[in-house]
């Protein structure tokens, strides 16, 4: 089965709500802001699909 994401993208999700998604390949820094939870999340905590 083919993947749904284009090559080069690394999509991960917030570990708390599992709704907000982030393209890790474009993130600069070690934290992202989850708009749904309203908190900063460390990139290392993000969950793969």
C-alpha positions, 0 to 999 in steps of 0.5 A: 500500500502506498503512503499518503504523505509525500516523500521527505515529510515526517508527520507526527502528532501531539502525544496528548490530543493526537489531533494536531499534526506537525511536519518534523522535517520543517521544525526548527528548534526543540519544541512545537505549540499544539493549538488544540491542547494550548501547550508547548510539546517537545519534538522528541515527544511527538508520536509517529503515525 
